[in-house]
Amino acid sequence: MQEKLKIAVFIDFDNIEIGVKSTLQREFDVASVLDALKERGEIITKIAYANWGRQETSTRQLSEHAVQMVQRDPSPRGDKNGADINLALDALEMAFTHHHINAFAIVSGDSDFIALVNKLKQYNKMIFVVGGRAFTSTILQKNCHEFISYESLMDDAPRPVRQEPQPRAERPPHGGGGGGGGGDRLERPPRGPQRRPAPLELSLAMPLVDRALQVLERREVRPQLGLLKSTMLQLDSTFNEKAYGAGSFSDFVEKLSKGGLVNVTGGEGRYMISRKGTGEPEKAGKKPEECLPPLRDVLETHRMEVDSGVAADLLAEWVGADYPHYDWKQFGFQAFSELLNYAQDKGVVRVEPSEESGLTVYLGAEFHPPAVPEPEPDILSDEQPKEEPTPMVMGQPITALATKPKRIRAPRKKSPVDPNAPPKMRRCGRRKPPQ
């Protein structure tokens, strides 16, 4: 029998709130996140970290769900990692002192939490990461036990972002050339709230399903629903059946069966899944890295505009114009913003979220490699530099080839001779003079 999970929830509120607003144009709904975690275990504690002075509209919702709010006071230098450090320290302290808590949920998309996730896994804790596919680091998604995408928690009727009155006047649009992309981004009207992204084709999930079924066959285990899903999550923590238009995993398996992709036997609640005897899915999904070459070409073509920053929607239009048959869904991405998030982890682009204008895309480190450091000058020593030898010229005397004139030594002075002194005896070998 599987041990019941007791979950501690840690929310990096500033990160998740701006991520949801910039990519989905919605308000962050903590209730949907907590409901999804309750399906996986019992929630023991809920803590959120933010500068609550600028989050007054969200504090009431958190209070209604008994979320403890920890104030993060910004440092004079504007250190954005203050909440990350506090969250990591509190999570590790809880892992050391509350041994009955065996699962942790990190609600954030920040890749800085990878070290925390790996450390908690070393202490045998179950790790959930909740965030959007478009702003959560793909490295963080793949290194937890299960990634819960915020897009899968969205309802079909979108709730718009609350428009708060702004006392300041709007800035006039920038004129002139140079940052042409930036001008397009400022003139672009604000987008409305987005619905749940269109589901992916079932055939894109078959490589993972087939691999999980092979693992269970090698273990000689009967592939039931729960065991199949847990095996698929072990192989790929980012799997979510809702990305394929299924309300539950059993609904997902039924769709696979109706599509003729797997064999299903047994009654409802006791499904047994097996692979098809021959053949592969008609449409095999492409590897994510294969989506990058066309994107690189478009970025190189519009290098000046992207270097100044362009809207993600405008970049998507450029990609569609240059590559009409380019479809990011073939690579497993439900939206273009998810592709940009993957490209950011690969260093192709740099994406900055904004509550007002959405995602702004810049050229990544791949287009701006670090400069080669100049060699350090040699420290001058006290010794004089050596003179280079004079080149040899045919017909000149050898004496003229000397690198420098020979040093003439002065004759050694002889001591004065005393005429009355007896002559010195010459000693040969070790013979003693006669007595």
C-alpha positions in Angstrom: 0.0 0.0 0.0 1.4 3.4 -1.0 2.1 5.8 1.8 -0.2 8.7 2.1 1.4 11.9 1.1 1.5 14.8 3.6 2.3 17.9 1.5 3.9 21.2 2.5 3.2 24.0 -0.1 5.7 26.8 -0.7 4.6 29.6 -3.0 6.9 32.1 -4.7 4.0 34.5 -5.2 5.8 37.3 -7.1 7.2 34.8 -9.6 4.0 32.8 -10.2 1.8 35.9 -10.3 3.7 37.8 -12.9 4.2 34.6 -14.9 0.5 33.9 -15.1 -0.4 37.5 -16.0 2.3 37.9 -18.7 1.7 34.6 -20.5 -2.0 33.9 -19.9 -3.4 37.3 -19.0 -5.1 36.0 -15.9 -5.0 36.5 -12.2 -3.3 33.8 -10.3 -5.9 31.5 -8.7 -4.4 29.8 -5.6 -7.6 27.7 -5.1 -7.1 25.8 -8.3 -3.5 25.0 -7.3 -4.5 23.8 -3.9 -7.3 21.7 -5.3 -4.9 19.9 -7.7 -2.5 19.2 -4.8 -5.4 17.8 -2.6 -6.0 15.2 -5.2 -2.5 13.9 -4.6 -2.4 14.0 -0.8 -3.1 15.9 2.4 -1.9 19.5 2.6 -0.3 20.1 6.0 1.0 23.7 5.6 0.8 26.5 3.0 3.3 29.4 3.0 3.5 32.2 0.4 6.4 34.7 0.0 6.1 38.2 -1.5 6.3 41.9 -0.9 2.7 42.1 0.2 2.8 45.9 0.1 2.3 45.7 -3.7 0.0 42.7 -3.5 -2.9 44.1 -1.5 -5.5 42.7 -3.9 -4.3 39.1 -3.5 -4.0 38.9 0.3 -7.7 38.4 0.8 -7.8 35.4 -1.5 -4.8 33.8 0.3 -6.3 34.5 3.7 -9.5 32.8 2.7 -7.5 29.6 2.0 -5.5 29.9 5.2 -2.2 30.5 3.4 0.5 31.9 5.7 1.9 35.1 4.1 5.6 35.8 4.8 6.7 39.4 4.1 9.7 39.7 1.8 11.3 43.1 2.4 13.2 44.2 -0.7 16.9 45.1 -0.1 18.2 48.6 -0.9 19.9 47.1 -4.0 16.6 45.5 -5.1 17.7 41.9 -4.6 15.1 39.8 -6.3 16.5 36.5 -4.8 15.3 37.4 -1.3 12.2 35.3 -1.5 14.1 32.4 -3.0 16.5 32.3 -0.1 13.8 32.5 2.6 11.7 29.9 0.9 14.6 27.5 0.5 15.7 27.9 4.1 12.2 27.4 5.5 11.7 24.3 3.3 14.9 22.7 4.4 14.2 23.5 8.0 10.8 21.8 7.7 12.4 18.8 6.1 14.7 18.4 9.1 12.3 19.1 11.9 8.9 17.7 10.5 9.7 14.1 9.6 6.0 13.3 9.0 5.9 15.6 6.0 7.0 13.5 3.0 6.1 15.7 0.1 6.9 19.3 -0.9 5.1 21.4 -3.6 7.1 24.4 -5.0 4.8 26.8 -6.7 7.2 28.8 -8.9 8.9 28.8 -12.3 12.3 30.0 -11.1 15.2 27.7 -12.1 17.0 28.8 -8.9 15.0 26.2 -7.0 16.7 23.3 -8.8 19.2 23.0 -6.0 16.4 22.9 -3.4 14.5 20.3 -5.4 17.6 18.0 -5.7 18.4 18.4 -2.0 14.8 17.5 -0.9 14.9 14.5 -3.2 18.1 13.3 -1.4 16.1 13.3 1.9 13.5 11.0 0.3 10.8 13.7 -0.2 8.2 13.6 -3.0 8.5 16.8 -5.0 5.8 18.6 -7.0 6.4 21.7 -9.1 3.5 23.9 -10.1 4.0 26.5 -12.8 3.2 27.5 -16.3 4.7 25.6 -19.2 5.5 29.0 -20.8 7.5 30.4 -17.9 8.7 27.5 -15.8 12.3 26.4 -16.5 12.3 23.1 -18.5 15.1 22.0 -16.3 13.0 22.4 -13.2 10.1 20.6 -14.9 12.1 17.5 -15.7 13.9 17.2 -12.3 10.9 16.9 -10.0 8.7 13.9 -9.5 5.6 15.5 -11.1 5.2 18.8 -12.8 1.7 20.3 -12.6 1.1 22.8 -15.4 -1.0 25.8 -14.5 -2.5 25.7 -18.0 -4.1 22.3 -17.1 -5.8 23.8 -14.1 -7.5 26.6 -16.1 -11.2 26.5 -16.7 -12.7 27.1 -20.1 -14.4 30.4 -19.2 -11.4 32.7 -18.6 -11.5 35.3 -15.9 -10.0 38.6 -17.0 -7.2 40.3 -15.2 -8.4 43.0 -12.9 -7.6 46.4 -14.4 -6.5 48.6 -11.6 -6.7 52.4 -12.1 -3.3 53.9 -12.8 -2.8 57.5 -11.7 0.1 58.1 -13.9 -0.3 59.2 -17.5 0.6 56.9 -20.3 4.0 57.3 -21.9 4.1 58.6 -25.4 5.1 56.0 -28.0 8.8 56.0 -29.0 9.6 57.5 -32.3 12.4 57.1 -34.8 14.1 54.0 -36.1 16.6 51.8 -34.3 14.4 49.6 -32.1 11.8 48.9 -34.8 10.6 45.8 -33.0 10.2 47.7 -29.8 8.0 50.2 -31.5 5.8 47.5 -32.9 5.5 46.0 -29.4 4.4 49.3 -27.9 1.8 50.0 -30.6 0.3 46.5 -30.3 -3.0 46.5 -28.4 -3.2 44.5 -25.1 -4.3 41.0 -25.5 -7.4 39.6 -23.8 -7.4 36.6 -21.4 -6.5 33.4 -23.0 -8.4 30.2 -22.9 -6.9 26.8 -22.3 -4.4 26.0 -25.1 -5.6 23.6 -27.8 -4.9 20.0 -27.0 -2.1 18.1 -28.6 -2.6 15.1 -30.8 -2.7 11.7 -29.0 0.0 10.3 -31.3 2.5 12.7 -29.7 2.1 10.8 -26.4 2.7 7.4 -27.9 6.5 7.3 -27.6 6.2 7.8 -23.8 3.2 5.3 -23.5 5.0 2.7 -25.5 8.2 3.1 -23.5 6.3 2.8 -20.2 4.5 -0.4 -21.3 7.9 -1.9 -22.3 9.3 -1.1 -18.8 6.3 -2.9 -17.2 6.6 -5.9 -19.5 10.3 -6.3 -18.6 9.3 -6.1 -14.9 6.6 -8.8 -15.6 4.0 -6.5 -14.1 0.4 -6.3 -15.3 0.0 -2.7 -16.7 -3.0 -1.3 -14.9 -4.0 2.4 -15.1 -2.4 3.7 -11.9 0.8 1.8 -12.4 1.0 2.9 -16.0 0.6 6.6 -15.1 3.2 6.4 -12.3 5.7 4.7 -14.7 5.1 7.4 -17.3 5.7 10.1 -14.7 9.0 8.4 -13.7 10.1 8.6 -17.3 8.8 12.1 -17.9 7.6 14.2 -15.0 6.1 16.8 -17.4 3.4 14.4 -18.6 -0.2 15.6 -18.1 -3.2 13.9 -19.7 -5.1 17.2 -19.8 -2.6 18.5 -22.4 -4.2 15.9 -24.8 -7.7 17.0 -24.1 -8.5 14.3 -21.5 -10.2 15.0 -18.2 -8.6 12.1 -16.4 -6.1 9.4 -17.1 -8.8 6.8 -17.7 -10.3 9.1 -20.2 -6.9 9.4 -21.8 -6.5 5.7 -22.1 -10.0 5.4 -23.6 -9.0 8.0 -26.3 -5.9 5.9 -27.1 -8.1 2.8 -27.4 -10.6 4.5 -29.7 -7.8 5.8 -31.8 -6.4 2.3 -32.3 -3.1 3.2 -30.6 -3.2 0.6 -27.7 -5.2 -2.5 -26.7 -7.4 -2.2 -23.7 -9.1 -5.1 -21.9 -11.2 -5.4 -18.8 -14.0 -3.4 -17.4 -14.2 0.1 -16.1 -11.8 0.7 -13.2 -9.8 -2.4 -14.1 -8.4 -1.6 -17.4 -5.4 -3.6 -18.7 -3.3 -1.8 -21.4 -1.0 -3.5 -23.8 0.9 -2.4 -26.9 -0.2 -3.0 -30.5 1.4 -6.0 -32.0 2.8 -4.3 -35.1 3.2 -0.9 -36.5 3.9 2.6 -35.1 1.7 5.6 -34.8 1.1 7.4 -38.1 2.4 10.7 -36.8 5.5 10.4 -34.6 6.4 13.4 -32.6 9.6 15.3 -33.4 12.3 16.0 -30.8 12.1 19.4 -29.2 15.6 20.4 -30.3 14.5 20.1 -33.9 12.4 23.2 -33.5 15.4 25.5 -33.0 17.0 25.8 -36.4 14.1 27.7 -38.1 13.8 30.0 -35.0 17.5 30.7 -35.2 17.2 31.7 -38.9 14.3 34.1 -38.1 16.2 35.7 -35.2 19.3 36.2 -37.4 17.1 37.8 -40.1 15.6 40.3 -37.6 18.6 40.5 -35.4 18.5 44.3 -35.0 14.9 44.4 -34.0 15.1 41.4 -31.6 18.2 42.8 -30.0 16.1 45.8 -28.9 13.3 43.5 -27.7 10.1 42.5 -29.6 6.8 41.0 -28.5 6.4 37.3 -28.6 3.3 37.6 -30.8 5.3 39.6 -33.4 8.1 37.1 -33.4 5.5 34.3 -34.0 4.2 36.2 -37.0 7.8 36.5 -38.4 8.3 32.7 -38.0 5.0 32.0 -39.7 5.8 34.2 -42.6 9.2 32.7 -43.2 8.2 29.1 -42.5 4.5 28.7 -43.4 4.4 25.0 -42.5 6.2 25.4 -39.2 4.0 24.0 -36.4 5.4 24.0 -32.9 2.7 21.5 -31.8 4.6 18.8 -33.7 7.4 19.2 -31.2 5.1 18.8 -28.1 4.5 22.6 -27.4 0.9 23.7 -27.0 1.8 27.4 -27.5 4.5 29.5 -29.0 5.4 30.8 -25.6 6.3 27.3 -24.5 8.7 27.0 -27.4 10.3 30.3 -26.3 10.7 29.0 -22.8 12.5 25.9 -24.1 14.7 28.1 -26.4 15.6 30.3 -23.4 17.0 27.3 -21.5 19.1 26.5 -24.6 20.5 30.1 -24.7 18.8 31.0 -28.0 16.6 33.8 -26.7 16.1 35.7 -23.4 12.4 36.2 -22.4 11.3 38.8 -19.9 7.7 38.8 -18.7 5.8 42.0 -18.2 2.3 42.5 -16.7 1.5 45.2 -19.2 2.9 44.0 -22.5 3.2 40.2 -22.1 6.4 38.5 -23.1 9.3 40.4 -24.6 11.9 38.5 -26.5 15.6 39.4 -26.8 18.6 37.6 -28.3 20.1 35.0 -26.1 23.6 34.3 -25.0 24.1 32.2 -28.2 24.1 35.4 -30.3 26.2 37.3 -27.8 29.1 35.0 -26.8 31.4 36.3 -24.2 34.4 38.2 -25.5 37.8 36.5 -25.5 39.8 37.9 -22.6 42.9 39.8 -23.7 46.3 38.3 -22.6 47.7 40.0 -19.5 50.8 42.0 -20.2 54.0 40.5 -18.9 55.4 42.0 -15.8 58.7 43.8 -16.5 61.6 42.2 -14.7 64.7 44.0 -13.4 66.8 42.2 -16.0 67.7 44.0 -19.2 66.1 42.8 -22.4 68.3 40.4 -24.3 69.7 41.7 -27.6 68.7 39.8 -30.7 71.5 38.3 -32.6 72.7 40.2 -35.7 71.6 38.5 -38.9 74.3 36.7 -40.8 75.3 38.4 -44.1 77.3 36.6 -46.7 80.8 38.2 -47.3 81.1 39.7 -43.9 83.8 38.5 -41.5 82.7 36.4 -38.6 83.9 39.0 -36.1 81.3 41.3 -37.4 78.5 38.8 -36.5 79.1 39.1 -32.7 76.0 40.1 -30.9 77.8 42.5 -28.7 81.4 43.5 -28.3 83.6 41.4 -26.3 84.5 42.6 -22.8 88.2 43.3 -22.5 89.5 42.5 -19.1 92.2 44.6 -17.5 95.5 42.9 -16.9 95.9 41.4 -13.4 98.3 43.4 -11.2 101.3 41.6 -10.0 102.5 42.0 -6.4 106.0 43.6 -6.0 108.8 41.1 -5.8 111.2 41.2 -2.9 114.8 40.6 -4.2 115.9 39.3 -0.8 113.2 36.6 -0.5 114.4 33.0 -1.0 113.3 31.3 -4.2 110.0 29.3 -4.0 110.2 25.6 -4.2 108.2 23.8 -6.8 106.2 20.9 -5.4 105.6 17.9 -7.7 102.9 15.5 -6.7 102.9 14.8 -3.0 106.7 14.5 -2.5 108.0 16.2 0.6 111.0 18.4 0.4 114.3 16.7 1.7 114.9 17.2 5.4 
